[in-house]
Amino acid sequence: MTTENTTSLADEFGLVSEAEYAALRGVTIPALRNERSRGKGPKFTKLGKAVMYFRASIREEIDARTVTPQRPPLLTQLSQPRRPK
């Protein structure tokens, strides 16, 4: 399979290469391979020998890891006495 064919399929199906996903995450390709072997991470497919990740699955993975900070209510902060310096 040529790079041109892989690229057109990637565009058509919304796929990202293994190298692109590793760079996006700031991890190594071996780290991604380790995750896949443990059944972790976003959905992927293989086009020939090339591992490709689905953009939609990457979004789902990011959403699953998203943390919304919880701030204490303002009244709780105000009702606590200040300690002298």
ROLO-966479 format. One record per atom (N, C-alpha, C): residue number from 1; y, x, z; atom name. Coordinates in steps of 0.05 Angstrom, whole numbers, padded with zeros to 5 digits. Layout:
<atom><seq>NUM</seq><Y>Y</Y><X>X</X><Z>Z</Z><atom>CA</atom></atom>
...
//
This chain:
<atom><seq>1</seq><Y>-00023</Y><X>00017</X><Z>00000</Z><atom>N</atom></atom>
<atom><seq>1</seq><Y>00000</Y><X>00000</X><Z>00000</Z><atom>CA</atom></atom>
<atom><seq>1</seq><Y>00025</Y><X>00018</X><Z>00000</Z><atom>C</atom></atom>
<atom><seq>2</seq><Y>00043</Y><X>00013</X><Z>-00018</Z><atom>N</atom></atom>
<atom><seq>2</seq><Y>00067</Y><X>00030</X><Z>-00020</Z><atom>CA</atom></atom>
<atom><seq>2</seq><Y>00087</Y><X>00021</X><Z>00000</Z><atom>C</atom></atom>
<atom><seq>3</seq><Y>00107</Y><X>00039</X><Z>00005</Z><atom>N</atom></atom>
<atom><seq>3</seq><Y>00128</Y><X>00033</X><Z>00023</Z><atom>CA</atom></atom>
<atom><seq>3</seq><Y>00144</Y><X>00009</X><Z>00013</Z><atom>C</atom></atom>
<atom><seq>4</seq><Y>00148</Y><X>00007</X><Z>-00013</Z><atom>N</atom></atom>
<atom><seq>4</seq><Y>00163</Y><X>-00015</X><Z>-00025</Z><atom>CA</atom></atom>
<atom><seq>4</seq><Y>00149</Y><X>-00042</X><Z>-00019</Z><atom>C</atom></atom>
<atom><seq>5</seq><Y>00123</Y><X>-00043</X><Z>-00022</Z><atom>N</atom></atom>
<atom><seq>5</seq><Y>00108</Y><X>-00067</X><Z>-00016</Z><atom>CA</atom></atom>
<atom><seq>5</seq><Y>00109</Y><X>-00074</X><Z>00013</Z><atom>C</atom></atom>
<atom><seq>6</seq><Y>00107</Y><X>-00054</X><Z>00030</Z><atom>N</atom></atom>
<atom><seq>6</seq><Y>00108</Y><X>-00058</X><Z>00059</Z><atom>CA</atom></atom>
<atom><seq>6</seq><Y>00135</Y><X>-00068</X><Z>00067</Z><atom>C</atom></atom>
<atom><seq>7</seq><Y>00157</Y><X>-00057</X><Z>00055</Z><atom>N</atom></atom>
<atom><seq>7</seq><Y>00184</Y><X>-00065</X><Z>00061</Z><atom>CA</atom></atom>
<atom><seq>7</seq><Y>00188</Y><X>-00094</X><Z>00053</Z><atom>C</atom></atom>
<atom><seq>8</seq><Y>00179</Y><X>-00102</X><Z>00029</Z><atom>N</atom></atom>
<atom><seq>8</seq><Y>00184</Y><X>-00130</X><Z>00021</Z><atom>CA</atom></atom>
<atom><seq>8</seq><Y>00168</Y><X>-00149</X><Z>00038</Z><atom>C</atom></atom>
<atom><seq>9</seq><Y>00144</Y><X>-00142</X><Z>00046</Z><atom>N</atom></atom>
<atom><seq>9</seq><Y>00129</Y><X>-00159</X><Z>00064</Z><atom>CA</atom></atom>
<atom><seq>9</seq><Y>00142</Y><X>-00161</X><Z>00091</Z><atom>C</atom></atom>
<atom><seq>10</seq><Y>00152</Y><X>-00138</X><Z>00100</Z><atom>N</atom></atom>
<atom><seq>10</seq><Y>00166</Y><X>-00138</X><Z>00126</Z><atom>CA</atom></atom>
<atom><seq>10</seq><Y>00190</Y><X>-00156</X><Z>00126</Z><atom>C</atom></atom>
<atom><seq>11</seq><Y>00205</Y><X>-00155</X><Z>00105</Z><atom>N</atom></atom>
<atom><seq>11</seq><Y>00228</Y><X>-00173</X><Z>00103</Z><atom>CA</atom></atom>
<atom><seq>11</seq><Y>00220</Y><X>-00202</X><Z>00101</Z><atom>C</atom></atom>
<atom><seq>12</seq><Y>00200</Y><X>-00208</X><Z>00085</Z><atom>N</atom></atom>
<atom><seq>12</seq><Y>00191</Y><X>-00235</X><Z>00081</Z><atom>CA</atom></atom>
<atom><seq>12</seq><Y>00180</Y><X>-00248</X><Z>00106</Z><atom>C</atom></atom>
<atom><seq>13</seq><Y>00166</Y><X>-00232</X><Z>00123</Z><atom>N</atom></atom>
<atom><seq>13</seq><Y>00153</Y><X>-00243</X><Z>00146</Z><atom>CA</atom></atom>
<atom><seq>13</seq><Y>00168</Y><X>-00236</X><Z>00172</Z><atom>C</atom></atom>
<atom><seq>14</seq><Y>00191</Y><X>-00223</X><Z>00170</Z><atom>N</atom></atom>
<atom><seq>14</seq><Y>00206</Y><X>-00217</X><Z>00194</Z><atom>CA</atom></atom>
<atom><seq>14</seq><Y>00192</Y><X>-00196</X><Z>00212</Z><atom>C</atom></atom>
<atom><seq>15</seq><Y>00184</Y><X>-00174</X><Z>00199</Z><atom>N</atom></atom>
<atom><seq>15</seq><Y>00169</Y><X>-00153</X><Z>00214</Z><atom>CA</atom></atom>
<atom><seq>15</seq><Y>00186</Y><X>-00128</X><Z>00218</Z><atom>C</atom></atom>
<atom><seq>16</seq><Y>00180</Y><X>-00114</X><Z>00239</Z><atom>N</atom></atom>
<atom><seq>16</seq><Y>00193</Y><X>-00089</X><Z>00246</Z><atom>CA</atom></atom>
<atom><seq>16</seq><Y>00171</Y><X>-00068</X><Z>00249</Z><atom>C</atom></atom>
<atom><seq>17</seq><Y>00176</Y><X>-00044</X><Z>00238</Z><atom>N</atom></atom>
<atom><seq>17</seq><Y>00156</Y><X>-00023</X><Z>00240</Z><atom>CA</atom></atom>
<atom><seq>17</seq><Y>00152</Y><X>-00013</X><Z>00269</Z><atom>C</atom></atom>
<atom><seq>18</seq><Y>00130</Y><X>00000</X><Z>00273</Z><atom>N</atom></atom>
<atom><seq>18</seq><Y>00124</Y><X>00011</X><Z>00299</Z><atom>CA</atom></atom>
<atom><seq>18</seq><Y>00145</Y><X>00031</X><Z>00307</Z><atom>C</atom></atom>
<atom><seq>19</seq><Y>00154</Y><X>00048</X><Z>00289</Z><atom>N</atom></atom>
<atom><seq>19</seq><Y>00175</Y><X>00068</X><Z>00295</Z><atom>CA</atom></atom>
<atom><seq>19</seq><Y>00202</Y><X>00055</X><Z>00302</Z><atom>C</atom></atom>
<atom><seq>20</seq><Y>00209</Y><X>00033</X><Z>00287</Z><atom>N</atom></atom>
<atom><seq>20</seq><Y>00234</Y><X>00019</X><Z>00293</Z><atom>CA</atom></atom>
<atom><seq>20</seq><Y>00233</Y><X>00006</X><Z>00320</Z><atom>C</atom></atom>
<atom><seq>21</seq><Y>00210</Y><X>-00006</X><Z>00327</Z><atom>N</atom></atom>
<atom><seq>21</seq><Y>00208</Y><X>-00019</X><Z>00353</Z><atom>CA</atom></atom>
<atom><seq>21</seq><Y>00208</Y><X>00001</X><Z>00376</Z><atom>C</atom></atom>
<atom><seq>22</seq><Y>00195</Y><X>00024</X><Z>00372</Z><atom>N</atom></atom>
<atom><seq>22</seq><Y>00195</Y><X>00045</X><Z>00392</Z><atom>CA</atom></atom>
<atom><seq>22</seq><Y>00224</Y><X>00055</X><Z>00397</Z><atom>C</atom></atom>
<atom><seq>23</seq><Y>00239</Y><X>00059</X><Z>00375</Z><atom>N</atom></atom>
<atom><seq>23</seq><Y>00267</Y><X>00068</X><Z>00378</Z><atom>CA</atom></atom>
<atom><seq>23</seq><Y>00284</Y><X>00046</X><Z>00392</Z><atom>C</atom></atom>
<atom><seq>24</seq><Y>00279</Y><X>00022</X><Z>00385</Z><atom>N</atom></atom>
<atom><seq>24</seq><Y>00294</Y><X>-00001</X><Z>00397</Z><atom>CA</atom></atom>
<atom><seq>24</seq><Y>00289</Y><X>-00001</X><Z>00428</Z><atom>C</atom></atom>
<atom><seq>25</seq><Y>00265</Y><X>00003</X><Z>00436</Z><atom>N</atom></atom>
<atom><seq>25</seq><Y>00258</Y><X>00003</X><Z>00464</Z><atom>CA</atom></atom>
<atom><seq>25</seq><Y>00263</Y><X>00029</X><Z>00478</Z><atom>C</atom></atom>
<atom><seq>26</seq><Y>00267</Y><X>00050</X><Z>00463</Z><atom>N</atom></atom>
<atom><seq>26</seq><Y>00271</Y><X>00077</X><Z>00475</Z><atom>CA</atom></atom>
<atom><seq>26</seq><Y>00245</Y><X>00088</X><Z>00487</Z><atom>C</atom></atom>
<atom><seq>27</seq><Y>00223</Y><X>00082</X><Z>00474</Z><atom>N</atom></atom>
<atom><seq>27</seq><Y>00197</Y><X>00092</X><Z>00483</Z><atom>CA</atom></atom>
<atom><seq>27</seq><Y>00184</Y><X>00107</X><Z>00459</Z><atom>C</atom></atom>
<atom><seq>28</seq><Y>00162</Y><X>00121</X><Z>00465</Z><atom>N</atom></atom>
<atom><seq>28</seq><Y>00148</Y><X>00135</X><Z>00444</Z><atom>CA</atom></atom>
<atom><seq>28</seq><Y>00127</Y><X>00117</X><Z>00430</Z><atom>C</atom></atom>
<atom><seq>29</seq><Y>00119</Y><X>00125</X><Z>00407</Z><atom>N</atom></atom>
<atom><seq>29</seq><Y>00098</Y><X>00110</X><Z>00393</Z><atom>CA</atom></atom>
<atom><seq>29</seq><Y>00073</Y><X>00110</X><Z>00409</Z><atom>C</atom></atom>
<atom><seq>30</seq><Y>00064</Y><X>00133</X><Z>00421</Z><atom>N</atom></atom>
<atom><seq>30</seq><Y>00040</Y><X>00132</X><Z>00438</Z><atom>CA</atom></atom>
<atom><seq>30</seq><Y>00043</Y><X>00112</X><Z>00461</Z><atom>C</atom></atom>
<atom><seq>31</seq><Y>00067</Y><X>00108</X><Z>00471</Z><atom>N</atom></atom>
<atom><seq>31</seq><Y>00070</Y><X>00088</X><Z>00493</Z><atom>CA</atom></atom>
<atom><seq>31</seq><Y>00065</Y><X>00060</X><Z>00482</Z><atom>C</atom></atom>
<atom><seq>32</seq><Y>00074</Y><X>00054</X><Z>00458</Z><atom>N</atom></atom>
<atom><seq>32</seq><Y>00068</Y><X>00028</X><Z>00445</Z><atom>CA</atom></atom>
<atom><seq>32</seq><Y>00038</Y><X>00025</X><Z>00440</Z><atom>C</atom></atom>
<atom><seq>33</seq><Y>00025</Y><X>00046</X><Z>00431</Z><atom>N</atom></atom>
<atom><seq>33</seq><Y>-00003</Y><X>00045</X><Z>00426</Z><atom>CA</atom></atom>
<atom><seq>33</seq><Y>-00019</Y><X>00039</X><Z>00452</Z><atom>C</atom></atom>
<atom><seq>34</seq><Y>-00010</Y><X>00051</X><Z>00473</Z><atom>N</atom></atom>
<atom><seq>34</seq><Y>-00022</Y><X>00047</X><Z>00499</Z><atom>CA</atom></atom>
<atom><seq>34</seq><Y>-00019</Y><X>00018</X><Z>00508</Z><atom>C</atom></atom>
<atom><seq>35</seq><Y>00005</Y><X>00007</X><Z>00504</Z><atom>N</atom></atom>
<atom><seq>35</seq><Y>00010</Y><X>-00022</X><Z>00511</Z><atom>CA</atom></atom>
<atom><seq>35</seq><Y>-00009</Y><X>-00040</X><Z>00495</Z><atom>C</atom></atom>
<atom><seq>36</seq><Y>-00010</Y><X>-00034</X><Z>00468</Z><atom>N</atom></atom>
<atom><seq>36</seq><Y>-00028</Y><X>-00051</X><Z>00451</Z><atom>CA</atom></atom>
<atom><seq>36</seq><Y>-00057</Y><X>-00050</X><Z>00460</Z><atom>C</atom></atom>
<atom><seq>37</seq><Y>-00066</Y><X>-00026</X><Z>00468</Z><atom>N</atom></atom>
<atom><seq>37</seq><Y>-00094</Y><X>-00023</X><Z>00476</Z><atom>CA</atom></atom>
<atom><seq>37</seq><Y>-00100</Y><X>-00038</X><Z>00502</Z><atom>C</atom></atom>
<atom><seq>38</seq><Y>-00078</Y><X>-00043</X><Z>00518</Z><atom>N</atom></atom>
<atom><seq>38</seq><Y>-00082</Y><X>-00059</X><Z>00543</Z><atom>CA</atom></atom>
<atom><seq>38</seq><Y>-00075</Y><X>-00088</X><Z>00539</Z><atom>C</atom></atom>
<atom><seq>39</seq><Y>-00069</Y><X>-00096</X><Z>00514</Z><atom>N</atom></atom>
<atom><seq>39</seq><Y>-00063</Y><X>-00124</X><Z>00508</Z><atom>CA</atom></atom>
<atom><seq>39</seq><Y>-00035</Y><X>-00132</X><Z>00517</Z><atom>C</atom></atom>
<atom><seq>40</seq><Y>-00017</Y><X>-00113</X><Z>00520</Z><atom>N</atom></atom>
<atom><seq>40</seq><Y>00010</Y><X>-00119</X><Z>00528</Z><atom>CA</atom></atom>
<atom><seq>40</seq><Y>00029</Y><X>-00118</X><Z>00505</Z><atom>C</atom></atom>
<atom><seq>41</seq><Y>00053</Y><X>-00127</X><Z>00509</Z><atom>N</atom></atom>
<atom><seq>41</seq><Y>00074</Y><X>-00126</X><Z>00488</Z><atom>CA</atom></atom>
<atom><seq>41</seq><Y>00074</Y><X>-00149</X><Z>00469</Z><atom>C</atom></atom>
<atom><seq>42</seq><Y>00092</Y><X>-00148</X><Z>00450</Z><atom>N</atom></atom>
<atom><seq>42</seq><Y>00094</Y><X>-00170</X><Z>00430</Z><atom>CA</atom></atom>
<atom><seq>42</seq><Y>00072</Y><X>-00170</X><Z>00410</Z><atom>C</atom></atom>
<atom><seq>43</seq><Y>00069</Y><X>-00193</X><Z>00396</Z><atom>N</atom></atom>
<atom><seq>43</seq><Y>00049</Y><X>-00195</X><Z>00375</Z><atom>CA</atom></atom>
<atom><seq>43</seq><Y>00054</Y><X>-00175</X><Z>00353</Z><atom>C</atom></atom>
<atom><seq>44</seq><Y>00033</Y><X>-00166</X><Z>00341</Z><atom>N</atom></atom>
<atom><seq>44</seq><Y>00035</Y><X>-00146</X><Z>00320</Z><atom>CA</atom></atom>
<atom><seq>44</seq><Y>00014</Y><X>-00152</X><Z>00299</Z><atom>C</atom></atom>
<atom><seq>45</seq><Y>00017</Y><X>-00140</X><Z>00276</Z><atom>N</atom></atom>
<atom><seq>45</seq><Y>-00002</Y><X>-00142</X><Z>00254</Z><atom>CA</atom></atom>
<atom><seq>45</seq><Y>-00005</Y><X>-00114</X><Z>00242</Z><atom>C</atom></atom>
<atom><seq>46</seq><Y>-00025</Y><X>-00110</X><Z>00226</Z><atom>N</atom></atom>
<atom><seq>46</seq><Y>-00028</Y><X>-00085</X><Z>00211</Z><atom>CA</atom></atom>
<atom><seq>46</seq><Y>-00028</Y><X>-00091</X><Z>00181</Z><atom>C</atom></atom>
<atom><seq>47</seq><Y>-00011</Y><X>-00076</X><Z>00167</Z><atom>N</atom></atom>
<atom><seq>47</seq><Y>-00010</Y><X>-00077</X><Z>00138</Z><atom>CA</atom></atom>
<atom><seq>47</seq><Y>-00021</Y><X>-00050</X><Z>00129</Z><atom>C</atom></atom>
<atom><seq>48</seq><Y>-00046</Y><X>-00051</X><Z>00121</Z><atom>N</atom></atom>
<atom><seq>48</seq><Y>-00060</Y><X>-00025</X><Z>00116</Z><atom>CA</atom></atom>
<atom><seq>48</seq><Y>-00063</Y><X>-00011</X><Z>00142</Z><atom>C</atom></atom>
<atom><seq>49</seq><Y>-00051</Y><X>00013</X><Z>00144</Z><atom>N</atom></atom>
<atom><seq>49</seq><Y>-00052</Y><X>00028</X><Z>00169</Z><atom>CA</atom></atom>
<atom><seq>49</seq><Y>-00026</Y><X>00024</X><Z>00185</Z><atom>C</atom></atom>
<atom><seq>50</seq><Y>-00006</Y><X>00012</X><Z>00173</Z><atom>N</atom></atom>
<atom><seq>50</seq><Y>00020</Y><X>00009</X><Z>00186</Z><atom>CA</atom></atom>
<atom><seq>50</seq><Y>00019</Y><X>-00014</X><Z>00207</Z><atom>C</atom></atom>
<atom><seq>51</seq><Y>00027</Y><X>-00008</X><Z>00231</Z><atom>N</atom></atom>
<atom><seq>51</seq><Y>00030</Y><X>-00029</X><Z>00252</Z><atom>CA</atom></atom>
<atom><seq>51</seq><Y>00058</Y><X>-00040</X><Z>00250</Z><atom>C</atom></atom>
<atom><seq>52</seq><Y>00059</Y><X>-00067</X><Z>00249</Z><atom>N</atom></atom>
<atom><seq>52</seq><Y>00085</Y><X>-00081</X><Z>00247</Z><atom>CA</atom></atom>
<atom><seq>52</seq><Y>00087</Y><X>-00102</X><Z>00268</Z><atom>C</atom></atom>
<atom><seq>53</seq><Y>00110</Y><X>-00104</X><Z>00280</Z><atom>N</atom></atom>
<atom><seq>53</seq><Y>00115</Y><X>-00124</X><Z>00301</Z><atom>CA</atom></atom>
<atom><seq>53</seq><Y>00132</Y><X>-00147</X><Z>00290</Z><atom>C</atom></atom>
<atom><seq>54</seq><Y>00126</Y><X>-00171</X><Z>00299</Z><atom>N</atom></atom>
<atom><seq>54</seq><Y>00141</Y><X>-00195</X><Z>00290</Z><atom>CA</atom></atom>
<atom><seq>54</seq><Y>00167</Y><X>-00196</X><Z>00306</Z><atom>C</atom></atom>
<atom><seq>55</seq><Y>00189</Y><X>-00199</X><Z>00291</Z><atom>N</atom></atom>
<atom><seq>55</seq><Y>00216</Y><X>-00201</X><Z>00304</Z><atom>CA</atom></atom>
<atom><seq>55</seq><Y>00217</Y><X>-00223</X><Z>00324</Z><atom>C</atom></atom>
<atom><seq>56</seq><Y>00205</Y><X>-00246</X><Z>00318</Z><atom>N</atom></atom>
<atom><seq>56</seq><Y>00205</Y><X>-00269</X><Z>00336</Z><atom>CA</atom></atom>
<atom><seq>56</seq><Y>00191</Y><X>-00262</X><Z>00362</Z><atom>C</atom></atom>
<atom><seq>57</seq><Y>00169</Y><X>-00247</X><Z>00360</Z><atom>N</atom></atom>
<atom><seq>57</seq><Y>00154</Y><X>-00239</X><Z>00384</Z><atom>CA</atom></atom>
<atom><seq>57</seq><Y>00169</Y><X>-00219</X><Z>00401</Z><atom>C</atom></atom>
<atom><seq>58</seq><Y>00185</Y><X>-00202</X><Z>00387</Z><atom>N</atom></atom>
<atom><seq>58</seq><Y>00202</Y><X>-00183</X><Z>00402</Z><atom>CA</atom></atom>
<atom><seq>58</seq><Y>00223</Y><X>-00198</X><Z>00418</Z><atom>C</atom></atom>
<atom><seq>59</seq><Y>00234</Y><X>-00219</X><Z>00405</Z><atom>N</atom></atom>
<atom><seq>59</seq><Y>00254</Y><X>-00235</X><Z>00419</Z><atom>CA</atom></atom>
<atom><seq>59</seq><Y>00241</Y><X>-00249</X><Z>00444</Z><atom>C</atom></atom>
<atom><seq>60</seq><Y>00217</Y><X>-00260</X><Z>00440</Z><atom>N</atom></atom>
<atom><seq>60</seq><Y>00203</Y><X>-00273</X><Z>00462</Z><atom>CA</atom></atom>
<atom><seq>60</seq><Y>00198</Y><X>-00253</X><Z>00485</Z><atom>C</atom></atom>
<atom><seq>61</seq><Y>00191</Y><X>-00228</X><Z>00478</Z><atom>N</atom></atom>
<atom><seq>61</seq><Y>00185</Y><X>-00208</X><Z>00498</Z><atom>CA</atom></atom>
<atom><seq>61</seq><Y>00210</Y><X>-00201</X><Z>00513</Z><atom>C</atom></atom>
<atom><seq>62</seq><Y>00233</Y><X>-00198</X><Z>00499</Z><atom>N</atom></atom>
<atom><seq>62</seq><Y>00258</Y><X>-00193</X><Z>00512</Z><atom>CA</atom></atom>
<atom><seq>62</seq><Y>00266</Y><X>-00216</X><Z>00530</Z><atom>C</atom></atom>
<atom><seq>63</seq><Y>00263</Y><X>-00240</X><Z>00521</Z><atom>N</atom></atom>
<atom><seq>63</seq><Y>00269</Y><X>-00264</X><Z>00537</Z><atom>CA</atom></atom>
<atom><seq>63</seq><Y>00253</Y><X>-00264</X><Z>00563</Z><atom>C</atom></atom>
<atom><seq>64</seq><Y>00227</Y><X>-00257</X><Z>00560</Z><atom>N</atom></atom>
<atom><seq>64</seq><Y>00209</Y><X>-00257</X><Z>00583</Z><atom>CA</atom></atom>
<atom><seq>64</seq><Y>00217</Y><X>-00236</X><Z>00604</Z><atom>C</atom></atom>
<atom><seq>65</seq><Y>00230</Y><X>-00215</X><Z>00595</Z><atom>N</atom></atom>
<atom><seq>65</seq><Y>00239</Y><X>-00194</X><Z>00614</Z><atom>CA</atom></atom>
<atom><seq>65</seq><Y>00268</Y><X>-00197</X><Z>00624</Z><atom>C</atom></atom>
<atom><seq>66</seq><Y>00281</Y><X>-00218</X><Z>00614</Z><atom>N</atom></atom>
<atom><seq>66</seq><Y>00309</Y><X>-00222</X><Z>00621</Z><atom>CA</atom></atom>
<atom><seq>66</seq><Y>00312</Y><X>-00231</X><Z>00650</Z><atom>C</atom></atom>
<atom><seq>67</seq><Y>00330</Y><X>-00218</X><Z>00665</Z><atom>N</atom></atom>
<atom><seq>67</seq><Y>00334</Y><X>-00224</X><Z>00693</Z><atom>CA</atom></atom>
<atom><seq>67</seq><Y>00363</Y><X>-00234</X><Z>00696</Z><atom>C</atom></atom>
<atom><seq>68</seq><Y>00367</Y><X>-00257</X><Z>00709</Z><atom>N</atom></atom>
<atom><seq>68</seq><Y>00393</Y><X>-00267</X><Z>00714</Z><atom>CA</atom></atom>
<atom><seq>68</seq><Y>00400</Y><X>-00260</X><Z>00743</Z><atom>C</atom></atom>
<atom><seq>69</seq><Y>00420</Y><X>-00243</X><Z>00748</Z><atom>N</atom></atom>
<atom><seq>69</seq><Y>00426</Y><X>-00236</X><Z>00775</Z><atom>CA</atom></atom>
<atom><seq>69</seq><Y>00435</Y><X>-00261</X><Z>00792</Z><atom>C</atom></atom>
<atom><seq>70</seq><Y>00427</Y><X>-00261</X><Z>00816</Z><atom>N</atom></atom>
<atom><seq>70</seq><Y>00434</Y><X>-00283</X><Z>00834</Z><atom>CA</atom></atom>
<atom><seq>70</seq><Y>00455</Y><X>-00273</X><Z>00854</Z><atom>C</atom></atom>
<atom><seq>71</seq><Y>00478</Y><X>-00286</X><Z>00854</Z><atom>N</atom></atom>
<atom><seq>71</seq><Y>00499</Y><X>-00278</X><Z>00872</Z><atom>CA</atom></atom>
<atom><seq>71</seq><Y>00499</Y><X>-00297</X><Z>00896</Z><atom>C</atom></atom>
<atom><seq>72</seq><Y>00503</Y><X>-00287</X><Z>00920</Z><atom>N</atom></atom>
<atom><seq>72</seq><Y>00505</Y><X>-00306</X><Z>00942</Z><atom>CA</atom></atom>
<atom><seq>72</seq><Y>00529</Y><X>-00324</X><Z>00940</Z><atom>C</atom></atom>
<atom><seq>73</seq><Y>00528</Y><X>-00348</X><Z>00950</Z><atom>N</atom></atom>
<atom><seq>73</seq><Y>00551</Y><X>-00366</X><Z>00948</Z><atom>CA</atom></atom>
<atom><seq>73</seq><Y>00576</Y><X>-00353</X><Z>00962</Z><atom>C</atom></atom>
<atom><seq>74</seq><Y>00599</Y><X>-00359</X><Z>00952</Z><atom>N</atom></atom>
<atom><seq>74</seq><Y>00624</Y><X>-00348</X><Z>00962</Z><atom>CA</atom></atom>
<atom><seq>74</seq><Y>00628</Y><X>-00354</X><Z>00992</Z><atom>C</atom></atom>
<atom><seq>75</seq><Y>00621</Y><X>-00378</X><Z>01000</Z><atom>N</atom></atom>
<atom><seq>75</seq><Y>00624</Y><X>-00386</X><Z>01028</Z><atom>CA</atom></atom>
<atom><seq>75</seq><Y>00607</Y><X>-00368</X><Z>01047</Z><atom>C</atom></atom>
<atom><seq>76</seq><Y>00584</Y><X>-00361</X><Z>01038</Z><atom>N</atom></atom>
<atom><seq>76</seq><Y>00567</Y><X>-00343</X><Z>01054</Z><atom>CA</atom></atom>
<atom><seq>76</seq><Y>00580</Y><X>-00316</X><Z>01058</Z><atom>C</atom></atom>
<atom><seq>77</seq><Y>00592</Y><X>-00306</X><Z>01038</Z><atom>N</atom></atom>
<atom><seq>77</seq><Y>00606</Y><X>-00280</X><Z>01040</Z><atom>CA</atom></atom>
<atom><seq>77</seq><Y>00630</Y><X>-00282</X><Z>01058</Z><atom>C</atom></atom>
<atom><seq>78</seq><Y>00645</Y><X>-00304</X><Z>01057</Z><atom>N</atom></atom>
<atom><seq>78</seq><Y>00669</Y><X>-00307</X><Z>01073</Z><atom>CA</atom></atom>
<atom><seq>78</seq><Y>00663</Y><X>-00313</X><Z>01102</Z><atom>C</atom></atom>
<atom><seq>79</seq><Y>00641</Y><X>-00326</X><Z>01107</Z><atom>N</atom></atom>
<atom><seq>79</seq><Y>00635</Y><X>-00333</X><Z>01135</Z><atom>CA</atom></atom>
<atom><seq>79</seq><Y>00624</Y><X>-00310</X><Z>01152</Z><atom>C</atom></atom>
<atom><seq>80</seq><Y>00616</Y><X>-00289</X><Z>01140</Z><atom>N</atom></atom>
<atom><seq>80</seq><Y>00606</Y><X>-00266</X><Z>01155</Z><atom>CA</atom></atom>
<atom><seq>80</seq><Y>00630</Y><X>-00249</X><Z>01165</Z><atom>C</atom></atom>
<atom><seq>81</seq><Y>00629</Y><X>-00243</X><Z>01191</Z><atom>N</atom></atom>
<atom><seq>81</seq><Y>00651</Y><X>-00227</X><Z>01202</Z><atom>CA</atom></atom>
<atom><seq>81</seq><Y>00651</Y><X>-00199</X><Z>01191</Z><atom>C</atom></atom>
<atom><seq>82</seq><Y>00675</Y><X>-00188</X><Z>01188</Z><atom>N</atom></atom>
<atom><seq>82</seq><Y>00677</Y><X>-00161</X><Z>01178</Z><atom>CA</atom></atom>
<atom><seq>82</seq><Y>00674</Y><X>-00141</X><Z>01201</Z><atom>C</atom></atom>
<atom><seq>83</seq><Y>00661</Y><X>-00119</X><Z>01194</Z><atom>N</atom></atom>
<atom><seq>83</seq><Y>00658</Y><X>-00099</X><Z>01215</Z><atom>CA</atom></atom>
<atom><seq>83</seq><Y>00683</Y><X>-00081</X><Z>01214</Z><atom>C</atom></atom>
<atom><seq>84</seq><Y>00693</Y><X>-00073</X><Z>01238</Z><atom>N</atom></atom>
<atom><seq>84</seq><Y>00716</Y><X>-00055</X><Z>01238</Z><atom>CA</atom></atom>
<atom><seq>84</seq><Y>00708</Y><X>-00028</X><Z>01227</Z><atom>C</atom></atom>
<atom><seq>85</seq><Y>00726</Y><X>-00015</X><Z>01215</Z><atom>N</atom></atom>
<atom><seq>85</seq><Y>00721</Y><X>00012</X><Z>01203</Z><atom>CA</atom></atom>
<atom><seq>85</seq><Y>00723</Y><X>00034</X><Z>01224</Z><atom>C</atom></atom>
//
